[in-house]
């Protein structure tokens, strides 16, 4: 079970998604036309897999890190300020 993480790029808070770089279409073409480059490309894609943000595909950090805690505090303060501005 994946724990919740924070995207430092867009601020998304939630479960990360496994992301593979590159293109599945290019991988298929390489496999159909050129076996060796297809194998190399598949290996590269497989080894570069990471858990990333489902919205912007950037890497995410655990919520219990100092950077994530700081970002969450700043976000909460911004929301509080925005709500105060809407009410006045």
Secondary structure by P-SEA (a helix, b strand, c coil): cccbbbbccccccccccccccccaaaaaaaaaccaaaaaaaaaaaaaacccccccccccccccccaaaaaaaaaaaaaaaaaaaaaac
